[in-house]
Amino acid sequence: MSQILLLLDQKENRRILCEWLATYHQVLAPTNTSPAELATLNPAFDLCILDGTALDRLWEWVQASKAREEPVFLPFLLITPRQDVNLTTRYLWQGIDELILSPVEKVELQARLEILLRSRQLSVSLKDANAKLEELNQVKSRFISIASHEFRNPLNIIFNSTQMLERFLECHQVFSSR
C-alpha cells in the first residue's frame, strides 16, 4: 500500500483529503510540519501532497527530499487555488511534479495520484533492476577473470612444453647429422 504524506496547512482540507485518501492509501498527516520534524520521515512516503503555504515554508525540505531519493522519482503534488497559480508556478519543474487547482475533483486527483505512484513504483523497480544488473556484471567479471586464469596456466604449460620439444628436436637433428 502506498504511503502519501499530506502537508496541507488548512486543517479542514487536510482532514477531508485524509479521510478520502485513507480508503485507498496509507496517509501520513502530521500536525507538526517543521522541516526538522519532517526530516525524521526519511522519506517513508511515496508521494507528498502540499498546498502553496506549506510549499513556501518547506521548499528547501522538498528539494532535499528529492535529492536524497535520487535517482528514484519521489513525486510532489501541489494543490492550489486558481488565484495562487502565478505565485506557485515558480516551483513547478524545479521540484513539483504535478499541479491541481482547487476545488479538487476526486476523479482528477485519483488519476493523477495513480500516475505519480505508478511512476514512482517504476522508478524503484528500475533502480532495483540496475542494482541487480551491476551485481551480475561483477559476477561476470569475476568469472571471466577466474576462467582466464584457469585457461592461461594450462596453455602456458602446453606452450612451454612445445618449445622444449622443438628445441629437443633441433638438438637431436644437429647431433644425428654429425
LUMVEX-408569 format. One line per 8 residues: their letters; for each residue x, y negated, z of N, C-alpha, C, CB. Coordinates in nm, 3 decimals. Glycine has a CB too. Layout:
// residues N
a	X Y Z X Y Z X Y Z X Y Z | ...
// end
This chain:
// residues 178
msqillll	0.085 0.118 0.000 0.000 0.000 0.000 0.089 -0.124 0.000 -0.096 0.000 0.122 | 0.056 -0.218 -0.084 0.134 -0.341 -0.097 0.114 -0.432 0.024 0.095 -0.416 -0.225 | 0.220 -0.502 0.059 0.213 -0.598 0.169 0.214 -0.739 0.111 0.332 -0.578 0.268 | 0.113 -0.815 0.147 0.101 -0.953 0.100 0.116 -1.047 0.218 -0.036 -0.976 0.027 | 0.204 -1.143 0.202 0.227 -1.244 0.305 0.146 -1.368 0.269 0.379 -1.279 0.317 | 0.060 -1.409 0.362 -0.023 -1.528 0.342 0.034 -1.645 0.421 -0.169 -1.501 0.384 | 0.069 -1.750 0.350 0.120 -1.871 0.414 0.034 -1.988 0.372 0.270 -1.896 0.377 | -0.084 -1.991 0.426 -0.178 -2.098 0.397 -0.196 -2.182 0.522 -0.315 -2.043 0.347
dqkenrri	-0.172 -2.311 0.509 -0.183 -2.399 0.626 -0.329 -2.422 0.666 -0.116 -2.532 0.598 | -0.420 -2.414 0.571 -0.561 -2.434 0.601 -0.617 -2.305 0.662 -0.641 -2.475 0.472 | -0.653 -2.310 0.792 -0.689 -2.190 0.868 -0.808 -2.114 0.809 -0.720 -2.228 1.010 | -0.911 -2.186 0.770 -1.031 -2.120 0.718 -1.001 -2.047 0.587 -1.144 -2.221 0.697 | -0.925 -2.112 0.500 -0.886 -2.045 0.375 -0.802 -1.921 0.403 -0.808 -2.142 0.284 | -0.712 -1.932 0.500 -0.629 -1.818 0.538 -0.714 -1.704 0.589 -0.526 -1.859 0.644 | -0.812 -1.735 0.673 -0.900 -1.632 0.729 -0.981 -1.562 0.621 -0.994 -1.693 0.833 | -1.043 -1.639 0.534 -1.127 -1.582 0.427 -1.043 -1.496 0.333 -1.198 -1.694 0.348
lcewlaty	-0.931 -1.550 0.291 -0.845 -1.475 0.198 -0.789 -1.350 0.265 -0.731 -1.564 0.147 | -0.754 -1.360 0.390 -0.701 -1.246 0.465 -0.805 -1.133 0.471 -0.659 -1.289 0.608 | -0.929 -1.167 0.503 -1.035 -1.066 0.510 -1.057 -0.999 0.375 -1.166 -1.130 0.558 | -1.060 -1.078 0.269 -1.084 -1.021 0.135 -0.967 -0.934 0.090 -1.108 -1.134 0.034 | -0.845 -0.981 0.109 -0.727 -0.905 0.065 -0.708 -0.777 0.146 -0.603 -0.991 0.075 | -0.751 -0.778 0.273 -0.729 -0.662 0.360 -0.802 -0.538 0.311 -0.775 -0.694 0.502 | -0.901 -0.553 0.225 -0.970 -0.436 0.171 -0.884 -0.363 0.068 -1.103 -0.477 0.107 | -0.785 -0.430 0.010 -0.702 -0.370 -0.094 -0.554 -0.358 -0.056 -0.714 -0.450 -0.221
hqvlaptn	-0.510 -0.441 0.036 -0.367 -0.452 0.067 -0.347 -0.466 0.217 -0.304 -0.571 -0.008 | -0.221 -0.449 0.257 -0.184 -0.481 0.395 -0.148 -0.629 0.395 -0.064 -0.390 0.448 | -0.208 -0.705 0.482 -0.191 -0.850 0.482 -0.116 -0.895 0.607 -0.327 -0.921 0.473 | -0.013 -0.977 0.585 0.060 -1.040 0.694 0.021 -1.188 0.692 0.217 -1.019 0.680 | -0.040 -1.235 0.800 -0.083 -1.375 0.805 -0.036 -1.437 0.936 -0.238 -1.385 0.792 | 0.094 -1.466 0.945 0.146 -1.522 1.071 0.093 -1.663 1.095 0.299 -1.524 1.070 | 0.070 -1.695 1.220 0.025 -1.830 1.253 0.145 -1.923 1.267 -0.058 -1.830 1.383 | 0.258 -1.867 1.312 0.381 -1.946 1.320 0.459 -1.924 1.191 0.468 -1.906 1.446
tspaelat	0.460 -2.025 1.107 0.525 -2.010 0.977 0.649 -2.097 0.965 0.428 -2.045 0.865 | 0.725 -2.103 1.072 0.851 -2.176 1.064 0.950 -2.090 0.986 0.907 -2.210 1.208 | 1.045 -2.153 0.918 1.145 -2.075 0.843 1.219 -1.974 0.930 1.245 -2.169 0.780 | 1.247 -2.010 1.055 1.317 -1.917 1.145 1.232 -1.793 1.172 1.352 -1.987 1.279 | 1.104 -1.814 1.195 1.013 -1.701 1.221 0.997 -1.615 1.096 0.875 -1.752 1.268 | 0.986 -1.678 0.981 0.969 -1.603 0.855 1.094 -1.525 0.819 0.932 -1.698 0.742 | 1.209 -1.572 0.862 1.334 -1.502 0.831 1.337 -1.363 0.892 1.454 -1.583 0.880 | 1.259 -1.340 0.998 1.255 -1.208 1.061 1.180 -1.107 0.975 1.191 -1.218 1.198
lnpafdlc	1.102 -1.151 0.877 1.029 -1.060 0.789 1.125 -0.984 0.698 0.925 -1.136 0.705 | 1.221 -1.050 0.645 1.338 -0.998 0.576 1.317 -0.895 0.467 1.426 -0.942 0.672 | 1.257 -0.905 0.362 1.135 -0.974 0.329 1.013 -0.887 0.348 1.140 -1.022 0.189 | 1.014 -0.770 0.398 0.899 -0.688 0.439 0.765 -0.727 0.378 0.886 -0.693 0.586 | 0.764 -0.785 0.260 0.641 -0.813 0.188 0.670 -0.798 0.038 0.587 -0.957 0.221 | 0.563 -0.771 -0.036 0.576 -0.751 -0.180 0.534 -0.872 -0.261 0.495 -0.632 -0.223 | 0.458 -0.960 -0.198 0.410 -1.080 -0.266 0.374 -1.183 -0.159 0.286 -1.048 -0.358 | 0.399 -1.308 -0.189 0.366 -1.416 -0.096 0.269 -1.512 -0.163 0.495 -1.491 -0.049
ildgtald	0.163 -1.544 -0.092 0.064 -1.643 -0.139 0.077 -1.764 -0.048 -0.084 -1.586 -0.139 | 0.099 -1.881 -0.109 0.109 -2.003 -0.030 0.027 -2.116 -0.091 0.256 -2.046 -0.017 | 0.007 -2.218 -0.009 -0.058 -2.339 -0.060 0.047 -2.449 -0.070 -0.177 -2.383 0.032 | 0.008 -2.563 -0.124 0.102 -2.671 -0.150 0.173 -2.723 -0.028 0.032 -2.782 -0.215 | 0.101 -2.737 0.084 0.166 -2.791 0.203 0.267 -2.691 0.261 0.061 -2.827 0.310 | 0.232 -2.564 0.257 0.327 -2.462 0.304 0.449 -2.457 0.212 0.259 -2.322 0.311 | 0.425 -2.471 0.083 0.537 -2.469 -0.013 0.632 -2.585 0.011 0.484 -2.472 -0.157 | 0.578 -2.704 0.032 0.664 -2.820 0.060 0.750 -2.796 0.184 0.578 -2.947 0.080
rlwewvqa	0.690 -2.738 0.287 0.759 -2.715 0.413 0.858 -2.600 0.405 0.658 -2.688 0.523 | 0.828 -2.500 0.320 0.906 -2.376 0.319 0.985 -2.354 0.190 0.815 -2.259 0.342 | 1.003 -2.459 0.111 1.067 -2.444 -0.019 1.204 -2.376 -0.010 1.082 -2.578 -0.084 | 1.285 -2.416 0.084 1.419 -2.356 0.098 1.408 -2.208 0.136 1.502 -2.432 0.203 | 1.313 -2.174 0.220 1.292 -2.034 0.258 1.248 -1.952 0.136 1.186 -2.022 0.370 | 1.161 -2.010 0.053 1.116 -1.941 -0.070 1.237 -1.910 -0.158 1.012 -2.028 -0.149 | 1.320 -2.009 -0.182 1.439 -1.989 -0.266 1.533 -1.885 -0.205 1.513 -2.122 -0.286 | 1.554 -1.893 -0.075 1.643 -1.797 -0.009 1.586 -1.656 -0.016 1.666 -1.838 0.138
skareepv	1.456 -1.641 0.000 1.392 -1.509 -0.007 1.408 -1.448 -0.145 1.243 -1.519 0.029 | 1.387 -1.528 -0.248 1.402 -1.478 -0.385 1.547 -1.440 -0.413 1.353 -1.583 -0.486 | 1.640 -1.522 -0.366 1.782 -1.496 -0.389 1.826 -1.368 -0.316 1.867 -1.616 -0.343 | 1.774 -1.348 -0.198 1.810 -1.231 -0.118 1.764 -1.102 -0.185 1.750 -1.242 0.024 | 1.654 -1.107 -0.256 1.598 -0.988 -0.321 1.658 -0.961 -0.459 1.449 -1.002 -0.333 | 1.729 -1.057 -0.515 1.786 -1.038 -0.650 1.860 -0.907 -0.658 1.879 -1.154 -0.688 | 1.851 -0.832 -0.764 1.783 -0.855 -0.890 1.637 -0.812 -0.890 1.856 -0.786 -0.998 | 1.585 -0.771 -0.775 1.445 -0.729 -0.768 1.355 -0.852 -0.767 1.420 -0.642 -0.643
flpfllit	1.246 -0.842 -0.841 1.148 -0.950 -0.853 1.064 -0.958 -0.726 1.058 -0.929 -0.977 | 1.064 -1.074 -0.660 0.980 -1.099 -0.543 0.885 -1.213 -0.579 1.067 -1.135 -0.415 | 0.758 -1.181 -0.607 0.665 -1.284 -0.658 0.608 -1.375 -0.549 0.551 -1.217 -0.730 | 0.593 -1.501 -0.590 0.528 -1.603 -0.508 0.415 -1.664 -0.589 0.629 -1.713 -0.462 | 0.296 -1.670 -0.528 0.177 -1.724 -0.594 0.132 -1.848 -0.518 0.063 -1.618 -0.600 | 0.111 -1.954 -0.592 0.071 -2.082 -0.531 -0.076 -2.106 -0.557 0.157 -2.199 -0.588 | -0.151 -2.137 -0.451 -0.292 -2.176 -0.463 -0.299 -2.324 -0.432 -0.385 -2.092 -0.367 | -0.352 -2.399 -0.526 -0.356 -2.545 -0.509 -0.482 -2.603 -0.572 -0.230 -2.611 -0.571
prqdvnlt	-0.535 -2.710 -0.513 -0.648 -2.777 -0.577 -0.601 -2.850 -0.703 -0.716 -2.877 -0.479 | -0.693 -2.871 -0.796 -0.660 -2.933 -0.924 -0.589 -3.068 -0.906 -0.787 -2.953 -1.007 | -0.629 -3.148 -0.807 -0.567 -3.280 -0.790 -0.422 -3.271 -0.745 -0.646 -3.361 -0.690 | -0.380 -3.158 -0.689 -0.241 -3.142 -0.645 -0.151 -3.075 -0.747 -0.237 -3.062 -0.518 | -0.204 -3.041 -0.863 -0.126 -2.967 -0.962 -0.001 -3.046 -1.002 -0.211 -2.937 -1.086 | -0.015 -3.175 -1.024 0.101 -3.255 -1.064 0.209 -3.258 -0.957 0.058 -3.396 -1.097 | 0.168 -3.258 -0.831 0.265 -3.259 -0.722 0.339 -3.126 -0.710 0.196 -3.292 -0.591 | 0.270 -3.017 -0.737 0.329 -2.885 -0.714 0.398 -2.827 -0.836 0.224 -2.791 -0.667
trylwqgi	0.376 -2.884 -0.954 0.440 -2.826 -1.072 0.591 -2.840 -1.069 0.386 -2.891 -1.198 | 0.644 -2.925 -0.986 0.790 -2.936 -0.976 0.852 -2.805 -0.925 0.830 -3.053 -0.884 | 0.771 -2.724 -0.857 0.821 -2.597 -0.805 0.807 -2.482 -0.906 0.748 -2.561 -0.678 | 0.718 -2.500 -1.002 0.696 -2.392 -1.098 0.822 -2.368 -1.178 0.578 -2.425 -1.192 | 0.845 -2.243 -1.210 0.962 -2.198 -1.287 1.093 -2.222 -1.212 0.966 -2.270 -1.421 | 1.084 -2.257 -1.087 1.202 -2.267 -1.002 1.190 -2.170 -0.885 1.222 -2.411 -0.951 | 1.082 -2.102 -0.876 1.062 -2.010 -0.765 0.920 -1.961 -0.752 1.104 -2.074 -0.638 | 0.826 -2.037 -0.804 0.687 -1.996 -0.801 0.656 -1.924 -0.931 0.591 -2.119 -0.779
delilspv	0.596 -1.807 -0.918 0.576 -1.722 -1.035 0.437 -1.734 -1.095 0.602 -1.580 -0.999 | 0.342 -1.782 -1.016 0.205 -1.790 -1.063 0.134 -1.903 -0.990 0.130 -1.656 -1.043 | 0.037 -1.963 -1.056 -0.040 -2.075 -1.001 -0.187 -2.046 -1.020 -0.001 -2.210 -1.068 | -0.265 -2.063 -0.914 -0.411 -2.050 -0.922 -0.471 -2.177 -0.864 -0.463 -1.922 -0.846 | -0.568 -2.231 -0.935 -0.636 -2.351 -0.887 -0.751 -2.311 -0.797 -0.687 -2.438 -1.006 | -0.769 -2.388 -0.689 -0.883 -2.362 -0.602 -0.999 -2.453 -0.644 -0.845 -2.386 -0.451 | -1.120 -2.410 -0.628 -1.162 -2.288 -0.559 -1.121 -2.163 -0.639 -1.313 -2.289 -0.535 | -1.084 -2.061 -0.568 -1.029 -1.939 -0.627 -1.141 -1.846 -0.671 -0.936 -1.867 -0.527
ekvelqar	-1.129 -1.799 -0.794 -1.220 -1.695 -0.844 -1.159 -1.561 -0.806 -1.241 -1.706 -1.001 | -1.238 -1.477 -0.738 -1.186 -1.348 -0.691 -1.134 -1.261 -0.804 -1.294 -1.274 -0.614 | -1.204 -1.259 -0.916 -1.163 -1.175 -1.029 -1.028 -1.221 -1.083 -1.269 -1.178 -1.141 | -1.010 -1.352 -1.096 -0.883 -1.405 -1.145 -0.771 -1.376 -1.046 -0.895 -1.557 -1.169 | -0.799 -1.396 -0.918 -0.698 -1.370 -0.816 -0.658 -1.223 -0.816 -0.750 -1.411 -0.678 | -0.757 -1.133 -0.822 -0.727 -0.990 -0.821 -0.642 -0.951 -0.942 -0.858 -0.909 -0.818 | -0.676 -1.006 -1.059 -0.600 -0.974 -1.181 -0.456 -1.023 -1.169 -0.667 -1.037 -1.304 | -0.438 -1.143 -1.122 -0.302 -1.197 -1.109 -0.222 -1.123 -1.003 -0.308 -1.347 -1.076
leillrsr	-0.288 -1.087 -0.893 -0.219 -1.010 -0.790 -0.173 -0.875 -0.845 -0.311 -0.989 -0.668 | -0.260 -0.809 -0.919 -0.224 -0.678 -0.976 -0.105 -0.690 -1.071 -0.343 -0.616 -1.049 | -0.105 -0.794 -1.153 0.006 -0.814 -1.248 0.136 -0.841 -1.172 -0.026 -0.933 -1.344 | 0.131 -0.929 -1.073 0.252 -0.961 -0.996 0.302 -0.840 -0.917 0.226 -1.078 -0.902 | 0.211 -0.766 -0.856 0.252 -0.649 -0.778 0.305 -0.539 -0.869 0.134 -0.597 -0.696 | 0.246 -0.522 -0.987 0.296 -0.423 -1.083 0.435 -0.463 -1.130 0.200 -0.408 -1.203 | 0.456 -0.591 -1.155 0.588 -0.639 -1.196 0.691 -0.614 -1.086 0.583 -0.789 -1.230 | 0.652 -0.636 -0.963 0.744 -0.609 -0.851 0.778 -0.460 -0.844 0.683 -0.655 -0.717
qlsvslkd	0.675 -0.375 -0.856 0.699 -0.231 -0.848 0.790 -0.185 -0.962 0.566 -0.154 -0.852 | 0.769 -0.236 -1.081 0.855 -0.201 -1.194 0.998 -0.248 -1.170 0.802 -0.261 -1.324 | 1.012 -0.365 -1.111 1.145 -0.418 -1.080 1.216 -0.331 -0.977 1.133 -0.562 -1.028 | 1.143 -0.286 -0.876 1.202 -0.197 -0.773 1.242 -0.065 -0.838 1.101 -0.173 -0.656 | 1.154 -0.012 -0.925 1.184 0.114 -0.993 1.306 0.100 -1.082 1.064 0.159 -1.077 | 1.317 -0.012 -1.150 1.433 -0.035 -1.237 1.562 -0.043 -1.156 1.413 -0.165 -1.318 | 1.556 -0.108 -1.042 1.675 -0.115 -0.956 1.715 0.024 -0.909 1.650 -0.208 -0.836 | 1.615 0.104 -0.868 1.644 0.240 -0.824 1.703 0.324 -0.938 1.517 0.308 -0.771
anakleel	1.647 0.308 -1.058 1.698 0.383 -1.175 1.840 0.340 -1.207 1.606 0.360 -1.298 | 1.868 0.211 -1.197 2.005 0.163 -1.223 2.103 0.218 -1.120 2.008 0.010 -1.222 | 2.059 0.226 -0.994 2.146 0.282 -0.890 2.174 0.430 -0.919 2.080 0.266 -0.750 | 2.072 0.504 -0.961 2.092 0.646 -0.994 2.182 0.661 -1.116 1.956 0.715 -1.020 | 2.164 0.573 -1.214 2.247 0.577 -1.334 2.393 0.550 -1.298 2.197 0.475 -1.438 | 2.417 0.454 -1.211 2.553 0.424 -1.166 2.614 0.544 -1.095 2.553 0.301 -1.073 | 2.533 0.609 -1.011 2.581 0.728 -0.940 2.615 0.840 -1.040 2.475 0.776 -0.838 | 2.529 0.858 -1.141 2.556 0.960 -1.243 2.683 0.927 -1.322 2.437 0.973 -1.339
nqvksrfi	2.704 0.801 -1.351 2.826 0.760 -1.422 2.950 0.791 -1.339 2.821 0.610 -1.456 | 2.942 0.770 -1.208 3.056 0.802 -1.121 3.081 0.952 -1.118 3.030 0.749 -0.979 | 2.974 1.031 -1.111 2.989 1.177 -1.112 3.050 1.222 -1.244 2.852 1.247 -1.089 | 3.003 1.164 -1.355 3.056 1.199 -1.487 3.204 1.164 -1.495 2.978 1.125 -1.599 | 3.241 1.049 -1.446 3.382 1.007 -1.449 3.469 1.102 -1.367 3.398 0.864 -1.398 | 3.420 1.140 -1.249 3.496 1.235 -1.166 3.509 1.369 -1.237 3.429 1.254 -1.028 | 3.400 1.416 -1.299 3.404 1.544 -1.370 3.504 1.539 -1.485 3.264 1.580 -1.424 | 3.502 1.433 -1.563 3.594 1.421 -1.676 3.738 1.416 -1.626 3.562 1.293 -1.760
siashefr	3.760 1.346 -1.518 3.895 1.339 -1.461 3.942 1.477 -1.416 3.899 1.240 -1.343 | 3.856 1.549 -1.347 3.892 1.683 -1.299 3.911 1.778 -1.417 3.784 1.738 -1.204 | 3.817 1.774 -1.512 3.828 1.863 -1.628 3.953 1.831 -1.709 3.703 1.850 -1.718 | 3.983 1.705 -1.725 4.103 1.665 -1.798 4.228 1.719 -1.728 4.111 1.511 -1.811 | 4.230 1.707 -1.597 4.345 1.756 -1.520 4.355 1.909 -1.533 4.332 1.715 -1.371 | 4.242 1.977 -1.523 4.242 2.123 -1.529 4.285 2.174 -1.667 4.103 2.176 -1.493 | 4.250 2.102 -1.773 4.292 2.143 -1.908 4.435 2.101 -1.938 4.198 2.084 -2.013 | 4.476 1.988 -1.884 4.608 1.934 -1.913 4.719 2.027 -1.862 4.623 1.795 -1.851
nplniifn	4.703 2.079 -1.742 4.807 2.166 -1.686 4.829 2.293 -1.769 4.770 2.203 -1.543 | 4.724 2.369 -1.802 4.748 2.488 -1.885 4.801 2.452 -2.024 4.619 2.568 -1.899 | 4.754 2.344 -2.080 4.803 2.303 -2.213 4.951 2.266 -2.206 4.721 2.185 -2.268 | 4.992 2.198 -2.100 5.134 2.165 -2.084 5.218 2.292 -2.069 5.155 2.074 -1.960 | 5.168 2.389 -1.997 5.242 2.515 -1.982 5.254 2.585 -2.117 5.171 2.608 -1.879 | 5.144 2.589 -2.194 5.148 2.651 -2.327 5.245 2.576 -2.417 5.007 2.653 -2.390 | 5.239 2.445 -2.415 5.328 2.364 -2.499 5.475 2.390 -2.463 5.295 2.213 -2.483 | 5.506 2.388 -2.335 5.644 2.413 -2.291 5.689 2.554 -2.327 5.656 2.391 -2.139
stqmlerf	5.597 2.649 -2.313 5.631 2.787 -2.348 5.661 2.801 -2.497 5.518 2.883 -2.309 | 5.583 2.736 -2.582 5.608 2.743 -2.727 5.740 2.676 -2.761 5.493 2.677 -2.806 | 5.773 2.566 -2.695 5.903 2.502 -2.720 6.017 2.594 -2.679 5.912 2.369 -2.644 | 6.002 2.660 -2.566 6.105 2.753 -2.522 6.119 2.869 -2.621 6.073 2.806 -2.381 | 6.007 2.919 -2.670 6.012 3.028 -2.769 6.080 2.983 -2.898 5.869 3.079 -2.799 | 6.047 2.861 -2.941 6.109 2.808 -3.063 6.260 2.798 -3.045 6.049 2.670 -3.100 | 6.303 2.747 -2.931 6.447 2.736 -2.903 6.513 2.875 -2.898 6.470 2.660 -2.770 | 6.442 2.967 -2.834 6.494 3.103 -2.825 6.509 3.164 -2.965 6.401 3.190 -2.739
lechqvfs	6.408 3.142 -3.049 6.414 3.196 -3.185 6.526 3.129 -3.265 6.280 3.176 -3.257 | 6.543 2.999 -3.247 6.652 2.927 -3.317 6.787 2.983 -3.271 6.645 2.774 -3.289 | 6.803 3.000 -3.141 6.928 3.055 -3.088 6.949 3.199 -3.136 6.928 3.051 -2.933 | 6.843 3.272 -3.139 6.852 3.412 -3.181 6.890 3.421 -3.329 6.718 3.486 -3.156 | 6.837 3.329 -3.412 6.871 3.329 -3.555 7.016 3.289 -3.576 6.779 3.233 -3.632 | 7.065 3.195 -3.496 7.203 3.149 -3.508 7.298 3.263 -3.472 7.228 3.025 -3.416 | 7.269 3.334 -3.364 7.358 3.443 -3.321 7.345 3.565 -3.412 7.327 3.482 -3.177 | 7.229 3.587 -3.468 7.214 3.704 -3.554 7.274 3.681 -3.693 7.068 3.741 -3.566
sr	7.289 3.556 -3.734 7.352 3.528 -3.865 7.502 3.537 -3.856 7.310 3.389 -3.917 | 7.563 3.537 -3.744 7.709 3.541 -3.728 7.759 3.678 -3.735 7.752 3.480 -3.600
// end
